[in-house]
């Protein structure tokens, strides 16, 4: 997970809003950690991380080979304070979240807009 965060931080540093949106950068890094951890823990597979900047939204996609789509669940009190909250954290931090089946597995994509940026999901 550390390697995924470092790789993401290096790529975020190339974006024009990196210095002016530290909260967005932090949210992206937290979500990368959560999504990659979930892929390794639940899919027992390699996670494929893709970042795409389209000029208004940073799309963070993590894909794995487990075809079972995640569903919201209640955190397990017996499992400790950190288990069962990953997707909820991503949903809370991202501007949008999409989960879909693809190529025999699944991909989870979170969208992050830097402050004062246009909403790419709003219709003109």
N, C-alpha and C positions, 0 to 999 in steps of 0.2 A: 504494500500500500504506500510505503514511503516513496518508492520509485515512481509510482503514478502521480503522487502529489508533486514531486520534484520536476518531473517531465511537464506536468501541467503548468507549474509556476514559471518554468522557462518559456513556455509558449505564451502564457498570459503577459509576460514582460514585453512581448513584441506588439501588443495591442495598444492603440492610441489612448485608451482610457485607463490603462493599468494604474498609473500614478494618481489619477483623480477619483478612482472608485475603489478604495481599499476594502470597503464592506462587501462589494460584489466579488472582488478577488477572493476574499476570505470565504464567502459563501460557496464559490466554485470549488475551492480546495477542499472544504468540508464535504461537499457532495461527491466529489471524485473519490475521496476516501471511503465514504459510505457505499457508493455504488460498486466500487471494485471489491471492497470487503464482502459485500453481499454476494457478488458473483462467485468469489472463491469459496465462501462459506456454504452457500445454499446450492450452487450448481456444481460444486466440486470440479470446477473447470477453469481454464484460462480465461481471463477477461480481456476483451478487446476495447480499448479506449480510443475514442475519436473526438476531437474538438473541431468545430466548424464555426467560424465567424462570418456572418453574412452581411455585415455592415450595420446591423441593428440589434442582433441577438447572437449570443454565444451558445451554441448547441453542444452539450456535453452528452455523448452517447457511450454507454457501456453495454456490450453484447457478450453473451455466453451461449453455450450449447445446450442448456437445460430448457426444454420446451414449456415447462410449467411456468405460467405467468404468476408473478407475486400478487398477493392480495393483502389488503390491510389487516393487521392482526393486533390484538391487545398485547402489550408488552408482558412478558412472563416475569412475575415478581420473583419466582424461584430461580430464574436464570441470571439474575443480577440486574443492576440498574441500566445497563447499556444494551440489553438484548431486546429485539423486537421493535426498535424505534427508527431504524435506518431509513426506510422509505418515507416515513412520516417526516423525518428531518429534511430529506431532500424536497419533499412536497412543500414544506414550510419555507424553505430558503429560495427555491427556484420560482421564476415567474410563471412557468408552466412545466408540466410533467406528462410524458407520454410513455406508455408501456405497450409493446406490440411484439407479436411473433414474427420471426424472420429466420430464414435459412436453417430450419430445424432447431432453432433455439429462440432466444428473445433478445430484445434490445430495450433499454430504458434510456430515454432522452429527456434531459432537463434543459430548459432555456433560461438564460440569464441576460437581462438588459441592463446596461450601465445606467446610472441615474441620468435623468434628463434626456434619455434616448427615446426614439419613437417606439411605439408598441407595434411589433411586427404582426401581431395577431388581430389587430383592430382593422375593421373594414373601412375603406375610405368612403 
